[in-house]
Amino acid sequence: MERGDSLAEVTDVLHAVFGEQLCRLYQARTLEQTNLLEHYQFASKWAPGIRKRMSSILGRSFGEEESIEVVEGW
């Protein structure tokens, strides 16, 4: 906020960003249940590399049959 900006102007900008733009993106995602693995053409051949990176990031190893749940329920 710069000097001279009124609270009404700042409120308008925040409403435009969060109430209009970001809200549209959220609504599009929640209404369209796309399988992102298929959309981004994820191939199972990449699973070992992903597993290795996830182990590095999370600080623990994963068994071959263990699944990694990124978002609860998905």
Rosetta silent file (secondary structure, phi, psi, omega in degrees, C-alpha in Angstrom):
SEQUENCE: MERGDSLAEVTDVLHAVFGEQLCRLYQARTLEQTNLLEHYQFASKWAPGIRKRMSSILGRSFGEEESIEVVEGW
SCORE:     score description
SCORE:     0.000 S_00000001
   1 L     0.000  129.455  178.914    0.000    0.000    0.000 S_00000001
   2 L   -98.603  160.470  177.195    1.404    3.369   -0.968 S_00000001
   3 L   -59.681  138.496  178.563    0.760    6.673    0.690 S_00000001
   4 L    94.765  -16.845  176.654   -2.423    8.187   -0.590 S_00000001
   5 L   -72.340  129.630  178.939   -4.078    4.854   -1.362 S_00000001
   6 L   -83.518  159.225  177.835   -7.444    4.768    0.255 S_00000001
   7 H   -59.773  -35.388  179.386   -8.721    1.739    2.107 S_00000001
   8 H   -64.023  -40.198  179.070  -11.449    1.447   -0.526 S_00000001
   9 H   -65.308  -43.612  179.119   -8.851    1.208   -3.327 S_00000001
  10 H   -64.171  -42.513  177.879   -6.901   -1.463   -1.476 S_00000001
  11 H   -60.467  -41.321  178.341  -10.113   -3.367   -0.754 S_00000001
  12 H   -61.748  -43.428  179.696  -11.021   -3.245   -4.458 S_00000001
  13 H   -64.842  -46.282  179.459   -7.633   -4.659   -5.462 S_00000001
  14 H   -61.704  -39.908  177.968   -7.801   -7.446   -2.872 S_00000001
  15 H   -64.376  -42.037  179.995  -11.327   -8.331   -3.998 S_00000001
  16 H   -63.140  -43.280 -177.639  -10.234   -8.439   -7.645 S_00000001
  17 H   -72.426  -54.801 -173.435   -7.272  -10.701   -6.902 S_00000001
  18 H   -86.907  -38.748 -175.699   -8.741  -13.055   -4.320 S_00000001
  19 H   -80.355  -29.753 -176.868  -12.472  -12.768   -4.874 S_00000001
  20 H  -106.259  -57.988 -172.426  -12.507  -12.846   -8.658 S_00000001
  21 H   -72.529  -57.930 -177.265   -9.312  -14.260  -10.149 S_00000001
  22 H   -67.426  -32.254  178.159   -8.142  -16.885   -7.651 S_00000001
  23 H   -62.881  -39.169  178.066  -11.706  -17.901   -6.855 S_00000001
  24 H   -61.565  -42.621  178.887  -12.249  -18.770  -10.543 S_00000001
  25 H   -63.600  -43.727  179.366   -9.201  -21.033  -10.537 S_00000001
  26 H   -62.487  -45.329 -179.008  -10.358  -22.778   -7.365 S_00000001
  27 H   -63.715  -39.747  179.252  -13.878  -23.273   -8.707 S_00000001
  28 H   -62.199  -40.676 -178.492  -12.599  -24.677  -11.994 S_00000001
  29 H   -70.860  -40.210 -177.032  -10.483  -27.233  -10.151 S_00000001
  30 H   -75.251  -26.930  179.548  -13.183  -28.320   -7.723 S_00000001
  31 H   -81.963  -31.084 -177.490  -15.824  -28.673  -10.433 S_00000001
  32 L  -107.609  103.842 -177.993  -13.639  -30.591  -12.872 S_00000001
  33 L   -85.995   80.790 -178.291  -12.243  -33.745  -11.264 S_00000001
  34 L   -87.497  140.024  172.541   -9.380  -34.401  -13.677 S_00000001
  35 L   -79.144  104.244 -174.946   -6.941  -37.244  -13.170 S_00000001
  36 H   -67.839  -29.027  177.037   -3.732  -35.206  -13.101 S_00000001
  37 H   -63.594  -41.939  176.635   -1.511  -38.271  -13.540 S_00000001
  38 H   -70.316  -42.329 -177.894   -3.227  -38.987  -16.856 S_00000001
  39 H   -59.063  -43.221 -179.578   -3.368  -35.326  -17.827 S_00000001
  40 L   -91.728   13.336  174.906    0.398  -34.900  -17.374 S_00000001
  41 L    53.205   47.347  176.400    1.031  -38.320  -18.974 S_00000001
  42 L   -68.494  131.854  178.920    2.727  -39.814  -15.923 S_00000001
  43 L  -111.144  141.834 -178.277    4.220  -43.206  -16.769 S_00000001
  44 H   -61.185  -21.177  179.206    4.807  -45.942  -14.201 S_00000001
  45 H   -63.474  -19.731  179.154    8.396  -46.261  -15.469 S_00000001
  46 H   -87.152   -7.863 -175.324    9.131  -43.021  -13.590 S_00000001
  47 H   -55.816  -44.457  179.647    7.881  -44.393  -10.255 S_00000001
  48 H   -58.879  -40.278  178.412   11.313  -45.548   -8.962 S_00000001
  49 H   -67.551  -40.037  177.851   12.766  -42.064   -9.497 S_00000001
  50 H   -64.415  -43.695  179.274    9.752  -40.399   -7.899 S_00000001
  51 H   -59.015  -42.729 -179.280    9.965  -42.811   -4.948 S_00000001
  52 H   -64.155  -43.982  179.644   13.667  -41.960   -4.506 S_00000001
  53 H   -66.486  -41.239  178.225   12.990  -38.206   -4.567 S_00000001
  54 H   -62.963  -40.332  177.998   10.053  -38.519   -2.161 S_00000001
  55 H   -61.511  -41.303  179.213   12.229  -40.538    0.218 S_00000001
  56 H   -65.322  -43.962 -178.659   14.867  -37.811    0.066 S_00000001
  57 H   -67.353  -44.805 -175.059   12.341  -35.025    0.653 S_00000001
  58 H   -87.671   -9.789  176.345   10.447  -36.780    3.462 S_00000001
  59 L    75.034   25.082  175.314   13.520  -38.299    5.091 S_00000001
  60 L  -153.913  157.918 -179.888   12.348  -41.913    5.039 S_00000001
  61 L   -92.104  160.851  179.822   12.228  -44.806    2.614 S_00000001
  62 L  -122.470  137.974  176.611    9.124  -46.383    1.136 S_00000001
  63 L   -69.748  159.878 -178.462    8.547  -50.072    0.475 S_00000001
  64 L   -57.987  -38.008 -176.497    7.879  -51.252   -3.077 S_00000001
  65 L   -91.889   -6.552 -177.851    4.208  -51.963   -2.363 S_00000001
  66 L   -78.329  133.661  177.508    3.643  -48.908   -0.175 S_00000001
  67 L   -93.842  155.525  178.156    1.704  -46.100   -1.792 S_00000001
  68 L  -109.455  114.045 -179.460    2.429  -42.440   -1.234 S_00000001
  69 L   -93.870  109.097 -177.156   -0.726  -40.445   -0.541 S_00000001
  70 L   -75.562  -46.600  176.981   -0.050  -36.841   -1.502 S_00000001
  71 L  -124.390  131.517 -176.588   -3.488  -35.531   -0.573 S_00000001
  72 L   -50.943  127.187  178.286   -5.683  -37.487    1.809 S_00000001
  73 L    90.879   -5.058 -178.597   -8.149  -39.604   -0.142 S_00000001
  74 L  -106.500    0.000    0.000   -6.416  -39.300   -3.520 S_00000001
